[in-house]
Amino acid sequence: MSVHDRARPRPEHARPRVGGAPPLRVHARSAVVGAVLLAALACAAVTSLMTGEFPLTPGEVLATLVGRGAPGHEFVVLTLRMPRLLTALAVGAALAVSGAVLQRLLRNPLGSPDFIGLTEGSATGALVVIVMVGGSMLLTSAAALVGGLTTAALIYLLAFTRGVRQGRFVLVGIGIGAMALAANSYLITRARLEDALAAQAWLVGSLGDVGYEQATAVGAAVAVFVPIAVARSRALSLLEMGDDTAAGLGVRVERCKLVLIVVSVALAAVATAATGPILFVALTAPQLARRLTRTPSPGLVTSALTGALLLLTADLLVGWLFPTSMLPVGTATGLIGGLYLVWLLASQRRGRSR
């Protein structure tokens, strides 16, 4: 290249875009991990449709899915087991993406909706409908969304001092979550005995009584809000570098944060309304996805696949290990997530001591 060529200005399309987001790149390992997770999900889904009080073979399940199954098999697969499967997939994906967005936005692995009070706030809104009003899944989902958004707004306003600081947001969220938990307990004490028992069972988190209504509601939320989160993944990556850096690269920081928080709250709220608070999926799934892909932060798509697989696997394990006790899946995820949280805190402590 000659001196004149070096001095010649580059064409407009070849100049780096200082104010824009970097081009979206597909990480090769993430693509492989995503394909493996999809294959594992397919196997787990077929297994879920096979197992139960009336066991079926893989051939019978596949024949039923293509419309060639026996009438009895169609009832078992399509009426009894399919809504539970679809709800587990949608709820797991919704919670995982909600957790991934918050963890990346707050730059904190503990920044999940159930840890900072958003899930408890959503549960408060849903409990008002379940205990005091009574209503359909649509009304319960709307109340859970209102409760979650109200909780998020309180946390946002109380944590806002010349911008939202990540550590302050987490601490304020923990305090608001404790207040929401107290409100939930109060609502149960004021309810009739039948409503109180139903509400307490709902608070554990279960896939036992779900139907196509729940699967449709959560599936619609995933279809609407996950693409919004993915479309803002570039800005989210810039926000992880710091507010000043993101603002210097053209990101409207507070507006972008607000949109991402609303997306996270909406996903967590609708999932909570469908099954009750299923804890630790939003906390654990993104970090598992990050470790599988070996990326600095959890990807949204791989987190969704990991969350769906995690919740579906937990539901299968509960059915196999406790076939007669009807143990809620929230108990299993709480045990797994609690062990993971202890390990995460211990590993961070070891990292600081070095």
Secondary structure, 3 states (H helix, E strand, C coil): CCHHHHHCCCCHHHCCCCCCCCCCCCCHHHHHHHHHHHHHHHHHHHHHHHCCCCCCCHHHHHHHHCCCCCHHHHHHHHHHHHHHHHHHHHHHHHHHHHHHHHHHHHCCCCCCCCCCCHHHHHHHHHHHHHHHHCCCHHHHHHHHHHHHHHHHHHHHHHHECCCECHHHHHHHHHHHHHHHHHHHHHHHHCCCHHHHHHHHHHHHCCCCCCCHHHHHHHHHHHHHHHHHHHHCHHHHHHHCCCHHHHHHCCCCHHHHHHHHHHHHHHHHHHHHHHHCCCCCHHHHHHHHHHHHHCCCCCCHHHHHHHHHHHHHHHHHHHHHHCCCCCCCHHHHHHHHHHHHHHHHHHHHHHHHHC
